[in-house]
């Protein structure tokens, strides 16, 4: 038995949970925040038998996509009187980060 922690963008989370449910997998969704851009995302927990991990990852691949977002970098430390004009930088967001862990014991009551 494995536990998959799937960290996805909020925009993809609802569709991913729906797709997992259609495939017969139960999931739990938690709201979380990323450290890089400090934006909201979702962590989806899915338990699956060892032989079904590839199937769950395939559902995640179909449900989550990458996006490009433009951000303004933080200004460097400046001396009084200096003028800083930041140029927007494009950053790839989205897709999914998946952690797969062994489950020592599973019980459904």
URBELPE-V163669 format. One line per field, one symbol per residue. ss: DSSP state (@ for helix, = for strand, . for the rest). phi: phi as a letter, one per 40 degrees, with the letter a starting at -180 (. if undefined). burial: # if it has 9 or more other ideal C-beta (glycine too) atoms within 8 Angstrom, else .. A space follows every 10 residues. Layout:
# URBELPE-V163669
ss->???
phi->???
burial->???
This chain:
# URBELPE-V163669
ss->.========@ @@@@@@@@@@ @@....==== ===......= ========.@ @@@@@@@@@@ @@@..===== ==........ .......=== ====.===== ==.......
phi->.bbbbbbbcd cccccccccc cccgbcabbb cabcccbfbc abbbbbcacd cbdccccccc dccbbcbbbc bccccccbcd gcbbbcbcbc bcbggabbbb bcbcababb
burial->########## .##..##.## #.#.#.#.#. .#.#...... ########.. .##.###.## ..##..#... .......... .......... #.##.#.#.. ..#......
